[in-house]
Amino acid sequence: SGLSQMKFVYDCEDDLDRIDEVCNKFKLFNVYLMPKGITLESQLELSRLASDWVLRKAKGERCYIIMPRLHIMMWGNQRGK
């Protein structure tokens, strides 16, 4: 058996490759990917990176869900929001 769901924060394509290795090792199926960026621009750039990576590398073995940091997109990197 093993875990069926996990969230990972990533900052680059190498992170995504390592996440995929962990997912294979632990047989994770529902995998949430959250970009580390602290600006709207970096959130969008990292979300596009993950989307392109999923389309190129994912073999249908699991469900990757790109989950932005909504509070960063709405209020920027402000504490308490």
Secondary structure, 3 states (H helix, E strand, C coil): CCCCEEEEEECCHHHHHHHHHHHHHHCCCEEEEEECCCCHHHHHHHHHHHHHHHHHHCCCCCEEEECCCHHHHHHCCCCCC
